[in-house]
């Protein structure tokens, strides 16, 4: 298990951080993930990649944490996504704040898998290959899903501007 930890702990941590946006919580859940993996290593049948299995355990640990804290939301990861379609150095002007709120709304309307790809890519800083492995899909699927989601958000934002 020590070898698994050394090899995959950074990936699991980044995945958890993309979900929690909290360093300490991500570290705690990562430890719980590997403890859970150790307890259920005999259940791992090799039907998926070890990274997918570990990230699924991590996701379950995170969901359990949310249930315990009564913080479940329809958008599981809806914090700090300014980097997606707008500049990194956003000021606090009213117009830019409204744009940011609109962006959040559009991301919220994406289907769950597309939202997850967005957050893993942007906040988790994961590659499309890593995202595909975590979700149990291909690298190409992750890339296409991200691209289509981006197009959908841009179209909605443009459509909203025309209505105003």
C-alpha positions as CSV (number, residue, x, y, z in Angstrom):
1,X,0.0,0.0,0.0
2,X,2.9,2.3,0.7
3,X,3.9,2.1,-3.0
4,X,0.4,2.9,-4.1
5,X,0.4,5.9,-1.8
6,X,3.7,7.2,-3.1
7,X,2.6,6.7,-6.7
8,X,-1.0,8.0,-6.6
9,X,-1.3,10.3,-3.6
10,X,-0.6,13.5,-5.6
11,X,-3.3,12.5,-8.2
12,X,-5.8,11.7,-5.5
13,X,-5.0,14.9,-3.6
14,X,-5.5,17.0,-6.8
15,X,-8.7,15.3,-7.5
16,X,-10.0,15.9,-4.0
17,X,-8.8,19.5,-4.1
18,X,-10.8,20.1,-7.3
19,X,-13.8,18.9,-5.3
20,X,-13.2,20.6,-2.0
21,X,-11.2,23.7,-2.8
22,X,-9.7,23.2,0.7
23,X,-6.1,22.1,1.3
24,X,-6.6,20.7,4.8
25,X,-9.8,18.9,3.9
26,X,-8.2,17.4,0.8
27,X,-5.3,16.1,2.8
28,X,-7.6,14.6,5.4
29,X,-9.9,13.0,2.8
30,X,-6.8,11.7,0.9
31,X,-5.7,9.9,4.1
32,X,-9.1,8.5,4.6
33,X,-9.1,7.4,0.9
34,X,-6.0,5.3,1.3
35,X,-7.2,3.9,4.6
36,X,-10.4,2.8,2.9
37,X,-8.4,1.4,0.0
38,X,-6.3,-0.6,2.4
39,X,-9.4,-2.0,4.0
40,X,-11.0,-3.0,0.7
41,X,-7.9,-3.9,-1.4
42,X,-9.2,-7.5,-1.6
43,X,-12.3,-6.2,-3.3
44,X,-10.3,-4.6,-6.1
45,X,-10.7,-7.0,-9.0
46,X,-8.7,-5.0,-11.6
47,X,-11.7,-4.3,-13.8
48,X,-10.7,-0.6,-13.8
49,X,-7.5,1.2,-13.5
50,X,-6.2,1.7,-9.9
51,X,-6.5,5.4,-10.3
52,X,-10.2,5.2,-11.2
53,X,-10.7,2.9,-8.2
54,X,-8.9,5.3,-5.8
55,X,-10.6,8.4,-7.1
56,X,-14.0,6.7,-6.7
57,X,-13.1,5.9,-3.1
58,X,-12.0,9.5,-2.7
59,X,-15.3,10.8,-4.2
60,X,-17.3,8.6,-1.9
61,X,-15.3,9.9,1.1
62,X,-16.0,13.5,0.0
63,X,-19.7,12.8,-0.4
64,X,-19.9,11.2,3.0
65,X,-18.2,14.3,4.4
66,X,-20.8,16.5,2.8
67,X,-23.6,14.4,4.1
68,X,-22.2,14.6,7.6
69,X,-21.8,18.3,7.3
70,X,-25.2,18.7,5.5
71,X,-23.6,20.7,2.8
72,X,-24.9,18.8,-0.3
73,X,-25.6,21.1,-3.2
74,X,-26.9,20.5,-6.7
75,X,-23.6,21.9,-8.0
76,X,-21.0,19.9,-6.2
77,X,-18.1,22.1,-7.0
78,X,-19.4,25.6,-7.6
79,X,-16.7,27.8,-6.1
80,X,-13.9,29.8,-7.7
81,X,-14.1,29.2,-11.4
82,X,-13.2,32.6,-12.7
83,X,-10.4,31.2,-14.9
84,X,-12.7,29.3,-17.2
85,X,-13.9,31.9,-19.7
86,X,-12.8,35.2,-18.2
87,X,-9.5,36.8,-17.4
88,X,-7.5,35.7,-14.4
89,X,-7.1,39.3,-13.1
90,X,-10.7,40.2,-12.8
91,X,-11.5,43.4,-11.0
92,X,-14.5,44.0,-8.8
93,X,-16.4,46.2,-11.1
94,X,-20.2,45.7,-11.3
95,X,-20.1,44.7,-14.9
96,X,-17.4,42.1,-14.4
97,X,-19.1,40.8,-11.3
98,X,-22.3,40.3,-13.3
99,X,-20.3,38.5,-16.0
100,X,-18.9,36.2,-13.3
101,X,-22.3,35.4,-11.9
102,X,-23.7,34.7,-15.3
103,X,-20.8,32.3,-16.0
104,X,-21.5,30.5,-12.8
105,X,-25.2,30.2,-13.8
106,X,-24.2,28.7,-17.2
107,X,-21.8,26.2,-15.7
108,X,-24.6,25.2,-13.3
109,X,-26.8,24.4,-16.3
110,X,-24.3,22.0,-17.8
111,X,-25.0,18.3,-17.3
112,X,-23.2,16.7,-14.3
113,X,-20.5,14.9,-16.3
114,X,-19.6,18.1,-18.2
115,X,-19.5,20.1,-15.0
116,X,-17.2,17.5,-13.5
117,X,-14.9,17.7,-16.5
118,X,-14.8,21.5,-16.2
119,X,-13.9,21.5,-12.6
120,X,-11.4,18.7,-12.8
121,X,-9.7,20.5,-15.7
122,X,-9.7,24.0,-14.4
123,X,-9.5,23.7,-10.6
124,X,-7.9,20.2,-10.4
125,X,-5.5,21.1,-13.2
126,X,-5.8,17.5,-14.4
127,X,-5.0,16.5,-18.0
128,X,-7.7,15.1,-20.2
129,X,-6.1,11.7,-19.9
130,X,-6.3,11.9,-16.1
131,X,-9.9,13.1,-16.2
132,X,-10.9,10.3,-18.6
133,X,-9.3,7.8,-16.2
134,X,-11.1,9.2,-13.2
135,X,-14.5,9.3,-14.9
136,X,-14.0,6.0,-16.6
137,X,-14.0,7.3,-20.1
138,X,-11.3,8.0,-22.7
139,X,-9.0,11.0,-23.0
140,X,-10.7,12.0,-26.2
141,X,-14.1,11.9,-24.5
142,X,-12.9,14.2,-21.8
143,X,-11.4,16.6,-24.4
144,X,-14.6,16.6,-26.5
145,X,-16.8,17.0,-23.5
146,X,-14.8,20.0,-22.3
147,X,-14.8,21.6,-25.7
148,X,-18.6,21.1,-26.2
149,X,-19.3,22.5,-22.8
150,X,-17.2,25.5,-23.5
151,X,-19.0,26.1,-26.8
152,X,-22.4,25.7,-25.0
153,X,-21.4,28.3,-22.4
154,X,-20.1,30.8,-24.9
155,X,-23.3,30.4,-27.0
156,X,-25.5,31.0,-23.9
157,X,-23.5,34.0,-22.8
158,X,-23.7,35.5,-26.3
159,X,-27.5,34.7,-26.4
160,X,-28.0,36.4,-23.1
161,X,-26.1,39.5,-24.3
162,X,-28.3,39.8,-27.3
163,X,-31.5,39.6,-25.2
164,X,-30.2,42.6,-23.1
